[in-house]
């Protein structure tokens, strides 16, 4: 013990010497007027932003390429602070930052965000809002441009719509929370209207929904046609173009009309596209007619509805005791179901393409799934569905893209004709063991229809029209009431193609 105190004293002295030698020296700060900063971009650009909606924060990195430190005398906006831009500089928000030190070969992070004010633009064209971010270093001034394209919009925030409302196309419609179409009321959405939904937002219909009811064109309706009504999330950055689950979807409640019609529309990036939510099987079932529609990038695992206590997966179309007529429509990249019909309902599907490639998902459920019960129900209720599939293509990423749960209970109510199917479950030429045999009635089984561009053959710009050498060509049977396809092109009057698109040579 008598040696312990001297050892501790020696250790303390050595530590003091060593630590004093490790103290950082004050870095030399250059005052050279020719010193310039470097930036990660010369322009901070915000894609189209709805007015009164705050943008995400964009990053701007400021680099000091010199060996010596530089002191930025001032960083500020050229215009008034907060109109519309705001800054966070190195973690601190404020209108101006002064005497900001950037060490040699180091960098500084500036975050920029914006909230655009209402503009007097007479229509829905984007307007430009500009500013400059100014940097003054040793008397030397530099600038970075700030650009935001703004757009006026109609905002619907947890809104009960007045009866017989018409949504016009002059400005986009942005939904926060949700909108409700009340009992006995109708919402009509004009051709060319754009609807953007914030995270978790959606539309609930207790009355009737009419989309594009007046559009009866005779010319081609291409995928970028301005007359198409489009639903999607409100994140406008390119990264979100194809991300599913950004908003809820469109829900039809028990007692809603049997006369809802959706025509020439696109529903994408939601948790579900259309949902008839009638878990108690109230009659008459709600009915929805869908014509010339596209459902893409739909996924929503583990959806719940507090009122019904249900938990289920998403789908392009989901029906819990509802009726659907679907014609000339495309379903693709639906992570759980393209169309799921549960606990009864009548499903008439004609000239539809289910090209359900799901490169972003490990999907295990068949694209088309029908059942006499709900996905989750205690105690179970059994109501037999009625399924008619005619002139369709059912194809995708897994070996069985069509499934009839408990099919023995409603075998006589299943009709599948003149369709191209991917299935290992129903290979028979006749019904057997309570399962339908689908190798008959003009069906083509397990033969690749050869679409023009799919996730298996191309990186992007998918095209689910049939290739010129497609074995599916000319295998459909004419349906006189449906002489035109998804793009409104005439079908062959004698040997049309199955699926949503009539093959047209380029």
C-alpha positions in Angstrom: 0.0 0.0 0.0 2.9 2.4 0.7 3.8 2.3 -3.0 0.2 2.9 -4.2 0.0 6.7 -3.6 3.3 7.5 -5.5 2.2 5.3 -8.4 -1.2 7.1 -8.6 0.6 10.5 -8.5 2.9 9.5 -11.3 0.0 8.2 -13.4 -1.9 11.5 -12.9 1.1 13.5 -14.0 1.7 11.4 -17.1 -2.0 11.6 -18.0 -1.9 15.4 -17.7 1.1 15.6 -20.0 -0.4 13.3 -22.6 -3.8 14.9 -22.6 -2.3 18.4 -23.0 -0.4 17.1 -26.0 -3.6 15.8 -27.5 -5.5 19.0 -27.4 -6.6 20.0 -30.9 -4.8 22.9 -32.2 -6.9 25.8 -33.5 -7.3 25.3 -37.3 -6.0 28.1 -39.5 -8.8 30.0 -41.2 -8.1 31.4 -44.6 -9.1 34.9 -45.5 -8.2 34.6 -49.1 -10.9 36.4 -51.2 -10.5 33.9 -54.1 -11.7 31.0 -52.0 -14.9 29.5 -53.2 -17.3 26.9 -51.8 -18.5 23.9 -53.8 -22.1 22.6 -53.8 -23.8 19.2 -54.3 -26.1 20.9 -56.8 -26.5 24.3 -58.4 -30.3 24.2 -58.0 -32.5 22.8 -55.3 -35.7 21.8 -57.1 -39.1 20.7 -55.8 -41.4 18.9 -58.2 -45.0 20.0 -58.4 -46.1 20.9 -54.9 -49.7 21.6 -53.8 -50.2 25.0 -52.3 -50.4 25.2 -48.5 -48.8 21.8 -48.2 -45.3 21.6 -46.8 -42.7 19.8 -48.9 -40.2 17.3 -47.8 -36.8 18.7 -46.9 -34.2 18.7 -49.7 -30.5 18.3 -48.8 -27.8 20.7 -50.1 -24.2 19.8 -49.2 -21.7 22.7 -49.0 -18.1 21.6 -49.5 -14.9 23.3 -48.4 -12.3 21.8 -50.8 -9.4 23.8 -49.3 -6.9 22.4 -46.8 -7.6 25.4 -44.5 -10.9 26.2 -42.8 -13.1 28.8 -44.2 -15.6 31.0 -42.3 -18.8 31.7 -44.2 -19.7 35.3 -43.2 -23.4 34.9 -44.0 -25.9 32.3 -45.3 -29.4 33.7 -46.1 -32.2 33.7 -48.6 -32.4 36.5 -51.2 -36.2 36.7 -50.6 -38.2 37.0 -47.4 -37.7 34.1 -45.1 -40.5 31.6 -45.1 -42.0 32.9 -48.3 -42.1 30.1 -49.3 -38.7 28.6 -48.3 -37.3 27.8 -44.9 -33.8 26.7 -43.9 -32.1 24.4 -41.4 -28.4 25.0 -41.5 -26.2 22.5 -39.7 -29.1 21.6 -37.5 -30.3 25.1 -36.6 -33.3 26.8 -38.2 -33.5 30.5 -38.9 -33.6 33.2 -41.5 -29.8 34.0 -41.4 -26.7 32.2 -40.2 -23.5 34.1 -39.7 -19.8 33.2 -39.1 -20.3 29.5 -40.0 -17.0 27.6 -39.8 -16.3 24.8 -42.3 -13.1 23.0 -41.5 -10.6 22.1 -44.2 -11.8 19.3 -46.5 -15.1 19.2 -44.6 -18.7 20.0 -45.5 -21.9 21.6 -44.2 -25.5 20.4 -44.5 -28.3 22.8 -45.4 -31.9 21.5 -45.5 -34.5 23.4 -47.5 -38.2 23.0 -47.4 -41.1 25.1 -48.8 -44.8 25.9 -48.3 -46.3 27.5 -51.3 -49.1 30.1 -51.1 -52.2 30.1 -53.3 -51.5 31.5 -56.7 -53.8 33.4 -59.1 -53.1 30.9 -61.9 -56.5 30.6 -63.7 -56.3 26.8 -64.3 -54.4 23.8 -63.0 -51.1 24.5 -64.7 -48.1 24.5 -62.3 -46.6 27.9 -61.5 -43.0 28.6 -60.7 -41.8 30.0 -57.4 -38.1 31.0 -57.3 -35.5 32.2 -54.8 -31.8 32.1 -54.2 -29.7 30.8 -51.3 -26.8 33.2 -50.8 -23.4 32.5 -49.4 -20.8 35.2 -48.6 -17.3 34.1 -47.8 -14.4 36.5 -47.4 -16.3 39.1 -49.5 -17.0 36.5 -52.2 -20.7 35.9 -53.0 -22.1 32.6 -54.4 -25.6 31.5 -54.9 -27.7 28.3 -55.3 -31.1 28.6 -57.1 -34.3 27.4 -55.3 -37.1 26.3 -57.6 -40.6 25.0 -56.7 -43.4 24.2 -59.1 -46.6 24.9 -57.3 -50.2 23.9 -58.1 -53.5 25.1 -56.7 -55.8 22.4 -55.6 -59.2 21.6 -53.9 -58.5 20.3 -50.4 -60.9 17.8 -48.8 -60.1 17.2 -45.1 -62.3 14.7 -43.4 -65.2 16.0 -45.4 -68.8 14.9 -45.7 -69.6 15.8 -49.3 -72.8 17.7 -50.2 -75.3 15.5 -52.0 -74.8 15.3 -55.8 -71.4 16.8 -55.7 -69.4 17.1 -59.0 -65.6 17.1 -58.9 -64.3 19.1 -61.8 -60.9 18.8 -63.5 -59.9 22.5 -63.3 -57.7 21.8 -60.2 -56.5 18.6 -58.6 -58.4 17.3 -55.6 -56.3 16.5 -52.5 -57.8 14.3 -49.7 -56.6 14.4 -46.1 -58.1 11.9 -43.7 -61.0 11.0 -46.0 -64.2 12.0 -47.8 -67.6 10.5 -47.3 -70.4 10.2 -49.9 -73.5 10.0 -47.8 -76.5 7.6 -48.2 -78.6 8.5 -51.1 -76.0 10.9 -52.5 -73.9 10.8 -55.6 -70.3 12.0 -56.3 -69.6 12.5 -59.9 -66.0 12.8 -61.0 -65.5 14.5 -64.4 -63.1 13.2 -67.1 -59.5 14.3 -66.6 -59.8 14.9 -62.9 -56.7 14.1 -60.7 -57.2 12.9 -57.2 -54.3 12.8 -54.7 -54.6 11.2 -51.3 -52.4 11.8 -48.3 -51.0 8.9 -46.3 -53.8 6.8 -45.0 -56.5 8.8 -46.7 -59.3 7.4 -48.8 -62.9 7.7 -50.0 -65.9 6.1 -48.4 -69.1 5.6 -50.4 -72.4 5.0 -48.7 -74.3 6.3 -51.7 -73.2 6.2 -55.4 -69.9 7.0 -57.2 -69.7 7.8 -60.9 -66.3 8.2 -62.5 -66.2 9.4 -66.2 -69.9 8.7 -66.7 -70.2 10.9 -69.8 -67.0 9.8 -71.6 -67.9 7.7 -74.6 -65.0 8.4 -77.0 -64.5 6.9 -80.4 -60.8 7.6 -80.7 -57.9 5.8 -79.0 -57.5 6.3 -75.3 -53.7 5.9 -74.7 -52.3 5.4 -71.2 -51.3 9.1 -71.0 -54.7 10.4 -72.2 -55.7 13.5 -70.3 -59.3 12.4 -70.1 -58.4 9.5 -67.8 -59.4 10.0 -64.1 -56.4 9.2 -61.9 -56.1 8.3 -58.2 -52.7 8.2 -56.4 -50.8 9.3 -53.4 -49.9 13.0 -52.9 -46.1 12.4 -52.8 -45.0 13.9 -56.1 -41.3 13.0 -56.0 -40.2 10.5 -58.7 -39.2 8.0 -56.0 -42.8 7.5 -55.1 -44.1 6.9 -58.7 -44.5 3.1 -58.2 -44.6 2.6 -54.4 -47.8 0.8 -53.2 -49.6 1.5 -49.9 -49.4 5.3 -50.0 -53.1 5.8 -49.3 -56.1 3.6 -48.4 -58.4 3.2 -51.3 -62.1 3.6 -52.3 -64.5 1.7 -49.9 -68.2 0.9 -50.6 -70.2 0.4 -47.4 -73.3 -1.8 -46.8 -76.4 -0.2 -48.3 -74.4 1.7 -50.9 -75.8 1.9 -54.4 -75.9 -0.9 -57.0 -75.3 1.7 -59.6 -71.8 2.9 -59.0 -69.8 3.0 -62.3 -66.1 3.6 -62.7 -65.0 4.2 -66.3 -61.7 5.2 -67.9 -59.8 5.6 -64.7 -56.5 4.5 -63.1 -56.1 3.6 -59.4 -52.5 3.1 -58.2 -50.2 3.0 -55.2 -52.9 2.3 -52.7 -53.5 -0.4 -50.0 -56.6 -1.5 -51.9 -58.2 -0.2 -55.1 -61.9 -0.8 -54.6 -63.4 -2.5 -51.5 -67.0 -3.5 -50.9 -67.0 -3.9 -47.2 -70.2 -5.7 -46.3 -69.0 -8.3 -43.8 -72.5 -9.0 -42.4 -73.8 -9.7 -45.9 -76.6 -7.2 -45.8 -78.8 -7.4 -48.8 -79.0 -6.3 -51.5 -75.3 -6.5 -51.9 -73.6 -3.3 -53.1 -72.6 -3.5 -56.8 -69.8 -1.7 -58.7 -69.4 -1.7 -62.5 -65.8 -1.2 -63.7 -65.0 -0.5 -67.3 -61.7 0.4 -69.0 -59.7 0.8 -65.7 -56.2 0.1 -64.6 -55.2 -1.1 -61.1 -51.4 -1.1 -60.4 -49.0 -1.1 -57.5 -51.6 -2.2 -54.9 -50.5 -3.7 -51.6 -51.7 -3.5 -48.0 -50.9 -6.4 -45.7 -52.7 -6.6 -42.4 -55.5 -4.0 -43.1 -57.9 -3.6 -40.2 -61.4 -2.0 -39.8 -62.4 -1.3 -36.3 -66.1 -1.4 -37.0 -65.9 -5.0 -38.3 -63.0 -6.3 -36.3 -61.5 -7.7 -39.5 -57.8 -8.1 -40.5 -57.0 -8.9 -44.1 -54.7 -8.2 -47.0 -55.0 -5.7 -49.8 -56.0 -6.1 -53.4 -56.8 -4.3 -56.6 -60.5 -5.2 -56.0 -61.7 -6.7 -52.7 -65.3 -7.8 -52.2 -66.8 -8.9 -48.9 -70.3 -9.8 -50.0 -70.4 -7.5 -53.0 -71.1 -7.7 -56.7 -68.7 -6.6 -59.4 -68.9 -6.4 -63.2 -65.4 -5.8 -64.6 -64.6 -5.3 -68.3 -61.6 -4.3 -70.4 -59.4 -3.7 -67.3 -55.8 -4.3 -66.4 -54.5 -5.5 -63.0 -50.7 -5.5 -62.3 -48.2 -5.5 -59.4 -50.8 -6.3 -56.8 -48.9 -7.6 -53.8 -51.7 -9.8 -52.3 -54.7 -10.1 -54.6 -55.5 -8.6 -57.9 -59.1 -9.5 -57.3 -60.4 -11.2 -54.1 -64.1 -12.2 -53.8 -65.1 -13.4 -50.4 -68.3 -14.5 -48.7 -70.4 -14.7 -51.8 -71.0 -12.1 -54.4 -71.4 -12.2 -58.2 -68.3 -11.6 -60.4 -68.6 -11.1 -64.1 -65.1 -10.6 -65.6 -64.8 -10.0 -69.3 -61.8 -9.1 -71.4 -59.6 -8.5 -68.4 -55.8 -8.9 -68.1 -54.4 -10.0 -64.8 -50.7 -9.6 -65.5 -49.8 -9.8 -61.8 -46.0 -9.8 -61.9 -44.9 -8.7 -58.4 -41.1 -8.1 -58.4 -41.4 -6.1 -55.2 -43.2 -8.7 -53.3 -42.9 -12.4 -52.3 -46.5 -13.1 -53.1 -48.0 -16.4 -52.1 -51.7 -15.7 -52.8 -53.3 -16.4 -56.2 -54.1 -13.2 -58.1 -57.8 -14.3 -58.5 -59.1 -15.8 -55.3 -62.7 -16.6 -54.5 -64.2 -18.0 -51.4 -67.6 -18.7 -49.7 -66.2 -17.2 -46.4 -64.3 -14.1 -45.3 -60.5 -14.2 -44.9 -61.1 -13.9 -41.1 -64.4 -14.6 -39.6 -65.5 -16.1 -36.3 -68.0 -17.7 -36.5 -67.8 -18.4 -40.2 -70.6 -17.4 -42.6 -70.8 -19.4 -45.8 -72.3 -17.8 -48.9 -71.4 -19.2 -52.3 -69.9 -16.9 -54.9 -71.0 -16.8 -58.5 -68.0 -16.5 -60.8 -68.0 -15.9 -64.6 -64.6 -15.5 -66.3 -64.7 -14.9 -70.0 -62.0 -13.9 -72.6 -59.5 -13.0 -69.8 -55.8 -13.5 -69.2 -54.8 -14.7 -65.7 -51.1 -14.7 -65.5 -48.3 -13.7 -63.1 -45.4 -14.6 -61.0 -46.6 -17.8 -59.3 -47.7 -21.2 -60.6 -51.3 -20.9 -59.4 -52.9 -17.5 -60.2 -56.5 -18.7 -59.8 -58.0 -20.3 -56.7 -61.5 -21.3 -55.7 -61.5 -21.9 -51.9 -64.1 -24.6 -50.9 -65.0 -24.9 -54.6 -67.0 -28.1 -54.0 -69.7 -26.0 -52.4 -70.3 -23.8 -55.5 -68.8 -25.8 -58.4 -71.9 -25.3 -60.6 -71.6 -21.5 -60.2 -68.1 -21.3 -61.7 -67.8 -20.6 -65.4 -64.4 -20.0 -67.1 -64.3 -19.8 -70.9 -61.9 -18.8 -73.7 -59.3 -17.6 -71.2 -55.5 -17.9 -70.8 -54.8 -19.3 -67.3 -51.7 -20.1 -65.2 -52.8 -22.9 -63.0 -51.6 -26.3 -61.6 -54.7 -26.7 -59.5 -57.3 -27.1 -62.2 -55.6 -29.0 -65.1 -58.4 -31.5 -65.7 -60.7 -31.5 -68.7 -63.6 -32.2 -66.4 -64.6 -31.3 -62.8 -63.1 -33.8 -60.4 -63.0 -34.1 -56.6 -64.9 -30.9 -56.1 -62.5 -28.9 -58.2 -63.3 -27.4 -61.6 -61.4 -28.8 -64.6 -60.4 -25.8 -66.8 -58.7 -27.6 -69.7 -61.8 -27.1 -71.8 -64.3 -24.5 -73.0 -61.6 -22.8 -75.2 -59.2 -22.2 -72.3 -55.4 -22.2 -72.8 -53.5 -23.4 -69.7 -49.9 -22.7 -68.7 -48.8 -21.2 -72.0 -47.1 -17.9 -71.7 -49.2 -15.2 -73.4 -46.1 -13.3 -74.3 -46.8 -9.7 -73.3 -44.7 -7.1 -75.0 -42.7 -6.0 -71.9 -42.9 -7.4 -68.4 -40.7 -7.3 -65.3 -39.3 -10.6 -66.5 -38.1 -9.2 -69.9 -37.6 -5.5 -69.3 -36.6 -3.1 -66.5 -39.4 -0.6 -66.9 -42.1 0.8 -69.2 -44.1 -2.4 -69.0 -46.5 -3.1 -71.8 -49.2 -5.8 -71.3 -50.5 -5.8 -74.9 -49.9 -9.1 -76.6 -46.8 -9.6 -78.7 -47.3 -10.2 -82.4 -46.3 -13.8 -82.0 -48.5 -14.4 -78.9 -50.1 -17.9 -78.7 -53.0 -16.2 -77.1 -53.9 -14.2 -80.1 -57.4 -14.6 -81.7 -58.5 -17.1 -79.0 -61.4 -15.2 -77.7 -65.1 -15.3 -78.7 -66.8 -12.1 -79.8 -69.0 -10.4 -77.2 -71.3 -8.1 -79.2 -71.8 -5.7 -76.3 -68.0 -5.2 -75.9 -66.8 -4.2 -79.4 -63.9 -2.1 -78.1 -60.9 -2.7 -75.8 -59.2 -0.9 -72.9 -57.7 1.7 -75.2 -61.0 2.0 -77.0 -59.8 0.3 -80.2 -62.1 -1.9 -82.2 -61.9 -5.6 -81.5 -62.1 -8.2 -84.2 -65.7 -9.1 -84.9 -64.8 -12.8 -85.5 -61.5 -13.7 -83.7 -60.8 -11.1 -81.0 -57.9 -11.4 -78.5 -58.4 -12.3 -74.9 -57.5 -9.8 -72.2 -57.9 -6.0 -72.0 -56.0 -5.2 -75.2 -56.8 -6.1 -78.8 -53.5 -6.9 -80.5 -52.6 -4.2 -83.1 -49.5 -4.5 -85.2 -47.2 -1.5 -84.6 
